Amino acid sequence: MNASTLCESKTLANRTPLAFERRFRKCWLLLIIAATLFPIGLRAQSATNQIKVILLGTGDPDPVFNRFGPSTLVEAGGRTLLFDCGRGTVLRLEQLKIPWGDLDALFLTHLHSDHNVGIPDLFLTGWVLGRRVPLRVWGPEGTRAMAEDLEKAFAFDLKIRPEDDLTPVEGSSIIAKDITQGVVYENSGVKVTAFNVDHGQVKPALGYRIDYAGRSVVLSGDTSFSENLIKYAKGADLLVHEVCLADRKTLRDSEHERRVMAHHISPEKAGEVFARVKPRLAVYSHIVLLGPVSDSEIIPRTRQTYSGRVALGEDLMEMDVGDEISIRSPAVNVHQP
């Protein structure tokens, strides 16, 4: 071995511990990264098996800014489903930066105007700003006729925009279907079941159950105490239910308010429904107030008949239904049992 070779061998020998240390550190770093990413992957996979529910509007016909018209968004299995389309629905969707122009389906609980007055906005604004498929709507008898009349009402706009500013004609129509009780939608593992509820003379009126990946959410629609709702809601993880609060003097003095109250459900009666359904979480939405009353009274009155977990819904409240049910809202107060 010459001097040059010997010198190279000594240099390599001197570098070997350093190289080994670097490789050792790199292996540990890779193991740490893998260990960190693996549970993240599990969480991401778990999240895909959740149902997300967002209360877009929790109000009644009164035009107030803190509670927009009734509307609930449900996301599951890559599907985005809208239930009812009251005043301000499009504004709430835009506020949340949800691509509302590409909704997969709109389901109507009944044809009272406070539940569908936002449809023209959803239909036309969604089309003008990029929706390239028809708006698909499911609802009780009369839904298809209403959709046809909407197209007639806005016939001028639907005709002139493609001619004038070249708005693509795709997306300028509504495909609507009248439905009855039963399974009405199945896609990507998401199943939507409609069921009849009791909204007085407003017939038919529907509630909906959404099932996905072993999770379930029930939306009551507008109803008084309903045995059929209890039947279809049994075993649900989340029950979103309407409520009506009125003071005695208002009910005594006003025939109109008595009739309205008869179409809805009191907090005490809603508590009885919750006690029989036994959801993991009950949430109030479509909150109807008659007379000088406050929504702060709703939970205490519910406690007369129900001791489980319940929350008073607010606009923009989000619920993730998975192994746990989490709630996010600008101002949320969840009442534990």
C-alpha positions as a Python dict, from the first residue, in 0.01 Angstrom:
ca = {
    (1, 'M'): (0, 0, 0),
    (2, 'N'): (152, 331, -106),
    (3, 'A'): (138, 652, 91),
    (4, 'S'): (-146, 789, -116),
    (5, 'T'): (-367, 483, -59),
    (6, 'L'): (-283, 481, 309),
    (7, 'C'): (-377, 846, 339),
    (8, 'E'): (-714, 784, 169),
    (9, 'S'): (-786, 487, 396),
    (10, 'K'): (-717, 691, 707),
    (11, 'T'): (-936, 974, 580),
    (12, 'L'): (-1225, 730, 510),
    (13, 'A'): (-1183, 573, 850),
    (14, 'N'): (-1197, 914, 1013),
    (15, 'R'): (-1518, 1000, 824),
    (16, 'T'): (-1699, 672, 893),
    (17, 'P'): (-1829, 759, 1245),
    (18, 'L'): (-1961, 1092, 1119),
    (19, 'A'): (-2132, 930, 820),
    (20, 'F'): (-2283, 662, 1043),
    (21, 'E'): (-2413, 926, 1284),
    (22, 'R'): (-2573, 1119, 1000),
    (23, 'R'): (-2740, 806, 862),
    (24, 'F'): (-2857, 714, 1212),
    (25, 'R'): (-3013, 1056, 1262),
    (26, 'K'): (-3179, 1040, 918),
    (27, 'C'): (-3334, 700, 997),
    (28, 'W'): (-3469, 831, 1326),
    (29, 'L'): (-3607, 1136, 1151),
    (30, 'L'): (-3784, 918, 894),
    (31, 'L'): (-3928, 700, 1171),
    (32, 'I'): (-4055, 1007, 1358),
    (33, 'I'): (-4214, 1146, 1042),
    (34, 'A'): (-4378, 812, 965),
    (35, 'A'): (-4505, 778, 1321),
    (36, 'T'): (-4644, 1131, 1305),
    (37, 'L'): (-4809, 1094, 967),
    (38, 'F'): (-4967, 755, 1034),
    (39, 'P'): (-5216, 872, 1300),
    (40, 'I'): (-5285, 1178, 1088),
    (41, 'G'): (-5377, 944, 808),
    (42, 'L'): (-5605, 755, 1041),
    (43, 'R'): (-5771, 1078, 1151),
    (44, 'A'): (-5818, 1188, 792),
    (45, 'Q'): (-5972, 854, 705),
    (46, 'S'): (-6196, 876, 1010),
    (47, 'A'): (-6303, 1226, 914),
    (48, 'T'): (-6427, 1098, 579),
    (49, 'N'): (-6667, 874, 771),
    (50, 'Q'): (-6825, 1172, 943),
    (51, 'I'): (-7135, 1372, 861),
    (52, 'K'): (-7093, 1747, 880),
    (53, 'V'): (-7404, 1953, 953),
    (54, 'I'): (-7410, 2333, 925),
    (55, 'L'): (-7710, 2539, 1033),
    (56, 'L'): (-7722, 2813, 769),
    (57, 'G'): (-8045, 2966, 893),
    (58, 'T'): (-8225, 2899, 1221),
    (59, 'G'): (-8496, 3163, 1214),
    (60, 'D'): (-8863, 3202, 1130),
    (61, 'P'): (-9037, 3434, 880),
    (62, 'D'): (-8928, 3746, 1074),
    (63, 'P'): (-8652, 3929, 876),
    (64, 'V'): (-8381, 3949, 1142),
    (65, 'F'): (-8005, 3950, 1089),
    (66, 'N'): (-7894, 3701, 1352),
    (67, 'R'): (-8129, 3424, 1239),
    (68, 'F'): (-8174, 3387, 863),
    (69, 'G'): (-8447, 3176, 704),
    (70, 'P'): (-8453, 2799, 763),
    (71, 'S'): (-8175, 2610, 585),
    (72, 'T'): (-7938, 2329, 679),
    (73, 'L'): (-7631, 2204, 490),
    (74, 'V'): (-7521, 1840, 518),
    (75, 'E'): (-7187, 1712, 385),
    (76, 'A'): (-7114, 1338, 370),
    (77, 'G'): (-6938, 1098, 135),
    (78, 'G'): (-6824, 1383, -87),
    (79, 'R'): (-7186, 1493, -138),
    (80, 'T'): (-7314, 1838, -48),
    (81, 'L'): (-7685, 1842, 31),
    (82, 'L'): (-7902, 2140, 117),
    (83, 'F'): (-8226, 2110, 315),
    (84, 'D'): (-8465, 2403, 269),
    (85, 'C'): (-8361, 2735, 123),
    (86, 'G'): (-8491, 3023, 330),
    (87, 'R'): (-8401, 3391, 320),
    (88, 'G'): (-8025, 3450, 309),
    (89, 'T'): (-7917, 3094, 231),
    (90, 'V'): (-7687, 3199, -52),
    (91, 'L'): (-7531, 3469, 167),
    (92, 'R'): (-7454, 3215, 440),
    (93, 'L'): (-7303, 2972, 187),
    (94, 'E'): (-7084, 3249, 49),
    (95, 'Q'): (-6993, 3359, 400),
    (96, 'L'): (-6860, 3008, 467),
    (97, 'K'): (-6681, 2997, 129),
    (98, 'I'): (-6873, 2684, 35),
    (99, 'P'): (-6904, 2630, -343),
    (100, 'W'): (-7278, 2673, -332),
    (101, 'G'): (-7303, 2679, -712),
    (102, 'D'): (-7215, 2308, -719),
    (103, 'L'): (-7459, 2168, -465),
    (104, 'D'): (-7555, 1808, -537),
    (105, 'A'): (-7917, 1838, -425),
    (106, 'L'): (-8177, 2057, -259),
    (107, 'F'): (-8446, 1891, -45),
    (108, 'L'): (-8756, 2078, 67),
    (109, 'T'): (-8947, 1988, 382),
    (110, 'H'): (-9266, 2168, 271),
    (111, 'L'): (-9374, 2458, 55),
    (112, 'H'): (-9419, 2739, 308),
    (113, 'S'): (-9248, 3046, 162),
    (114, 'D'): (-9003, 3096, 450),
    (115, 'H'): (-8849, 2761, 356),
    (116, 'N'): (-8811, 2823, -17),
    (117, 'V'): (-8796, 3199, -78),
    (118, 'G'): (-8418, 3166, -134),
    (119, 'I'): (-8453, 2924, -426),
    (120, 'P'): (-8454, 3190, -703),
    (121, 'D'): (-8128, 3328, -562),
    (122, 'L'): (-7972, 2982, -539),
    (123, 'F'): (-8094, 2891, -888),
    (124, 'L'): (-8010, 3209, -1078),
    (125, 'T'): (-7704, 3338, -893),
    (126, 'G'): (-7555, 2989, -893),
    (127, 'W'): (-7603, 2972, -1269),
    (128, 'V'): (-7466, 3320, -1341),
    (129, 'L'): (-7158, 3259, -1126),
    (130, 'G'): (-7063, 2921, -1259),
    (131, 'R'): (-7301, 2630, -1205),
    (132, 'R'): (-7301, 2429, -1527),
    (133, 'V'): (-7556, 2161, -1437),
    (134, 'P'): (-7927, 2193, -1360),
    (135, 'L'): (-8030, 2261, -1001),
    (136, 'R'): (-8175, 1934, -872),
    (137, 'V'): (-8461, 1963, -622),
    (138, 'W'): (-8659, 1703, -427),
    (139, 'G'): (-8967, 1792, -225),
    (140, 'P'): (-9330, 1714, -142),
    (141, 'E'): (-9612, 1729, -395),
    (142, 'G'): (-9611, 2069, -562),
    (143, 'T'): (-9233, 2099, -580),
    (144, 'R'): (-9213, 2021, -950),
    (145, 'A'): (-9491, 2269, -1036),
    (146, 'M'): (-9318, 2539, -831),
    (147, 'A'): (-8990, 2478, -1016),
    (148, 'E'): (-9163, 2502, -1353),
    (149, 'D'): (-9327, 2828, -1248),
    (150, 'L'): (-8991, 2969, -1137),
    (151, 'E'): (-8848, 2904, -1482),
    (152, 'K'): (-9147, 3084, -1631),
    (153, 'A'): (-9114, 3376, -1389),
    (154, 'F'): (-8750, 3429, -1488),
    (155, 'A'): (-8789, 3334, -1855),
    (156, 'F'): (-8656, 3671, -1975),
    (157, 'D'): (-8334, 3641, -1772),
    (158, 'L'): (-8287, 3276, -1869),
    (159, 'K'): (-8318, 3371, -2237),
    (160, 'I'): (-8124, 3698, -2254),
    (161, 'R'): (-7810, 3605, -2063),
    (162, 'P'): (-7692, 3332, -2306),
    (163, 'E'): (-7768, 3563, -2600),
    (164, 'D'): (-7626, 3883, -2452),
    (165, 'D'): (-7325, 3796, -2235),
    (166, 'L'): (-7279, 3433, -2349),
    (167, 'T'): (-7365, 3278, -2012),
    (168, 'P'): (-7360, 2903, -2085),
    (169, 'V'): (-7710, 2763, -2111),
    (170, 'E'): (-7606, 2461, -1902),
    (171, 'G'): (-7721, 2523, -1548),
    (172, 'S'): (-8017, 2739, -1652),
    (173, 'S'): (-8282, 2486, -1557),
    (174, 'I'): (-8428, 2308, -1256),
    (175, 'I'): (-8486, 1934, -1241),
    (176, 'A'): (-8745, 1884, -968),
    (177, 'K'): (-8915, 1572, -837),
    (178, 'D'): (-9218, 1531, -612),
    (179, 'I'): (-9147, 1269, -347),
    (180, 'T'): (-9332, 1077, -78),
    (181, 'Q'): (-9223, 890, 234),
    (182, 'G'): (-8935, 650, 176),
    (183, 'V'): (-8577, 644, 49),
    (184, 'V'): (-8545, 931, -199),
    (185, 'Y'): (-8170, 962, -262),
    (186, 'E'): (-7870, 727, -262),
    (187, 'N'): (-7525, 830, -382),
    (188, 'S'): (-7168, 757, -268),
    (189, 'G'): (-7295, 568, 35),
    (190, 'V'): (-7520, 855, 142),
    (191, 'K'): (-7886, 764, 189),
    (192, 'V'): (-8163, 1019, 240),
    (193, 'T'): (-8501, 900, 367),
    (194, 'A'): (-8808, 1125, 371),
    (195, 'F'): (-9082, 1074, 628),
    (196, 'N'): (-9415, 1242, 699),
    (197, 'V'): (-9450, 1484, 989),
    (198, 'D'): (-9748, 1673, 1134),
    (199, 'H'): (-9753, 2041, 1031),
    (200, 'G'): (-10126, 2092, 1072),
    (201, 'Q'): (-10311, 2158, 747),
    (202, 'V'): (-9981, 2184, 559),
    (203, 'K'): (-9978, 1845, 392),
    (204, 'P'): (-9758, 1685, 289),
    (205, 'A'): (-9481, 1804, 517),
    (206, 'L'): (-9160, 1605, 543),
    (207, 'G'): (-8868, 1541, 772),
    (208, 'Y'): (-8546, 1379, 653),
    (209, 'R'): (-8302, 1120, 781),
    (210, 'I'): (-7949, 1111, 641),
    (211, 'D'): (-7743, 794, 688),
    (212, 'Y'): (-7376, 751, 601),
    (213, 'A'): (-7101, 516, 721),
    (214, 'G'): (-7295, 410, 1028),
    (215, 'R'): (-7376, 769, 1126),
    (216, 'S'): (-7720, 928, 1111),
    (217, 'V'): (-7871, 1275, 1125),
    (218, 'V'): (-8242, 1357, 1140),
    (219, 'L'): (-8395, 1692, 1043),
    (220, 'S'): (-8749, 1734, 1174),
    (221, 'G'): (-8878, 1990, 927),
    (222, 'D'): (-9179, 2183, 1058),
    (223, 'T'): (-9389, 1968, 1286),
    (224, 'S'): (-9588, 1941, 1603),
    (225, 'F'): (-9544, 1630, 1820),
    (226, 'S'): (-9504, 1345, 1569),
    (227, 'E'): (-9502, 973, 1644),
    (228, 'N'): (-9382, 910, 1289),
    (229, 'L'): (-9081, 1133, 1344),
    (230, 'I'): (-8996, 941, 1660),
    (231, 'K'): (-9016, 618, 1460),
    (232, 'Y'): (-8780, 738, 1188),
    (233, 'A'): (-8543, 918, 1427),
    (234, 'K'): (-8478, 621, 1656),
    (235, 'G'): (-8107, 546, 1675),
    (236, 'A'): (-8001, 878, 1522),
    (237, 'D'): (-7678, 1037, 1639),
    (238, 'L'): (-7801, 1393, 1588),
    (239, 'L'): (-8158, 1522, 1589),
    (240, 'V'): (-8213, 1877, 1464),
    (241, 'H'): (-8564, 1979, 1567),
    (242, 'E'): (-8779, 2288, 1530),
    (243, 'V'): (-8932, 2462, 1832),
    (244, 'C'): (-9192, 2729, 1904),
    (245, 'L'): (-9208, 2943, 2215),
    (246, 'A'): (-9507, 3158, 2311),
    (247, 'D'): (-9627, 3336, 2622),
    (248, 'R'): (-9970, 3265, 2767),
    (249, 'K'): (-10113, 3612, 2710),
    (250, 'T'): (-10024, 3602, 2339),
    (251, 'L'): (-10191, 3265, 2297),
    (252, 'R'): (-10495, 3380, 2492),
    (253, 'D'): (-10543, 3701, 2294),
    (254, 'S'): (-10453, 3594, 1940),
    (255, 'E'): (-10631, 3327, 1734),
    (256, 'H'): (-10360, 3362, 1470),
    (257, 'E'): (-10081, 3285, 1718),
    (258, 'R'): (-10276, 2991, 1862),
    (259, 'R'): (-10303, 2843, 1513),
    (260, 'V'): (-9931, 2896, 1451),
    (261, 'M'): (-9846, 2731, 1782),
    (262, 'A'): (-10062, 2431, 1693),
    (263, 'H'): (-9847, 2374, 1383),
    (264, 'H'): (-9526, 2361, 1587),
    (265, 'I'): (-9389, 2210, 1906),
    (266, 'S'): (-9320, 2354, 2250),
    (267, 'P'): (-8986, 2301, 2429),
    (268, 'E'): (-9158, 2070, 2678),
    (269, 'K'): (-9305, 1851, 2404),
    (270, 'A'): (-8979, 1856, 2211),
    (271, 'G'): (-8810, 1730, 2526),
    (272, 'E'): (-9050, 1434, 2526),
    (273, 'V'): (-8949, 1359, 2167),
    (274, 'F'): (-8579, 1372, 2259),
    (275, 'A'): (-8636, 1146, 2559),
    (276, 'R'): (-8792, 880, 2337),
    (277, 'V'): (-8551, 911, 2043),
    (278, 'K'): (-8241, 929, 2268),
    (279, 'P'): (-8005, 1101, 2021),
    (280, 'R'): (-7644, 1158, 2119),
    (281, 'L'): (-7715, 1527, 2065),
    (282, 'A'): (-8035, 1725, 2011),
    (283, 'V'): (-8018, 2072, 1855),
    (284, 'Y'): (-8292, 2329, 1809),
    (285, 'S'): (-8330, 2509, 1477),
    (286, 'H'): (-8610, 2701, 1303),
    (287, 'I'): (-8678, 2880, 1629),
    (288, 'V'): (-9023, 3044, 1627),
    (289, 'L'): (-9092, 3310, 1892),
    (290, 'L'): (-9447, 3434, 1949),
    (291, 'G'): (-9499, 3737, 2169),
    (292, 'P'): (-9261, 3889, 2427),
    (293, 'V'): (-9048, 3579, 2485),
    (294, 'S'): (-8674, 3506, 2461),
    (295, 'D'): (-8494, 3206, 2316),
    (296, 'S'): (-8304, 3189, 2647),
    (297, 'E'): (-8617, 3028, 2792),
    (298, 'I'): (-8609, 2731, 2555),
    (299, 'I'): (-8347, 2511, 2723),
    (300, 'P'): (-8481, 2555, 3080),
    (301, 'R'): (-8828, 2460, 2960),
    (302, 'T'): (-8685, 2161, 2771),
    (303, 'R'): (-8526, 2043, 3097),
    (304, 'Q'): (-8872, 1981, 3239),
    (305, 'T'): (-8897, 1670, 3020),
    (306, 'Y'): (-8543, 1595, 2896),
    (307, 'S'): (-8210, 1558, 3074),
    (308, 'G'): (-7983, 1469, 2781),
    (309, 'R'): (-7737, 1672, 2577),
    (310, 'V'): (-7910, 1958, 2395),
    (311, 'A'): (-7806, 2282, 2228),
    (312, 'L'): (-7983, 2592, 2103),
    (313, 'G'): (-7894, 2629, 1737),
    (314, 'E'): (-7736, 2945, 1598),
    (315, 'D'): (-7670, 3049, 1240),
    (316, 'L'): (-7336, 2908, 1121),
    (317, 'M'): (-7323, 2642, 1394),
    (318, 'E'): (-7127, 2340, 1265),
    (319, 'M'): (-7151, 1985, 1394),
    (320, 'D'): (-6924, 1694, 1300),
    (321, 'V'): (-7093, 1362, 1364),
    (322, 'G'): (-6838, 1085, 1409),
    (323, 'D'): (-6711, 885, 1705),
    (324, 'E'): (-6774, 1207, 1893),
    (325, 'I'): (-7007, 1494, 1804),
    (326, 'S'): (-6822, 1823, 1803),
    (327, 'I'): (-6984, 2166, 1778),
    (328, 'R'): (-6831, 2486, 1648),
    (329, 'S'): (-7015, 2815, 1651),
    (330, 'P'): (-6946, 3185, 1702),
    (331, 'A'): (-7151, 3158, 2021),
    (332, 'V'): (-7253, 2810, 2134),
    (333, 'N'): (-7388, 2689, 2462),
    (334, 'V'): (-7420, 2311, 2482),
    (335, 'H'): (-7618, 2193, 2782),
    (336, 'Q'): (-7487, 1862, 2916),
    (337, 'P'): (-7701, 1607, 3095),
}
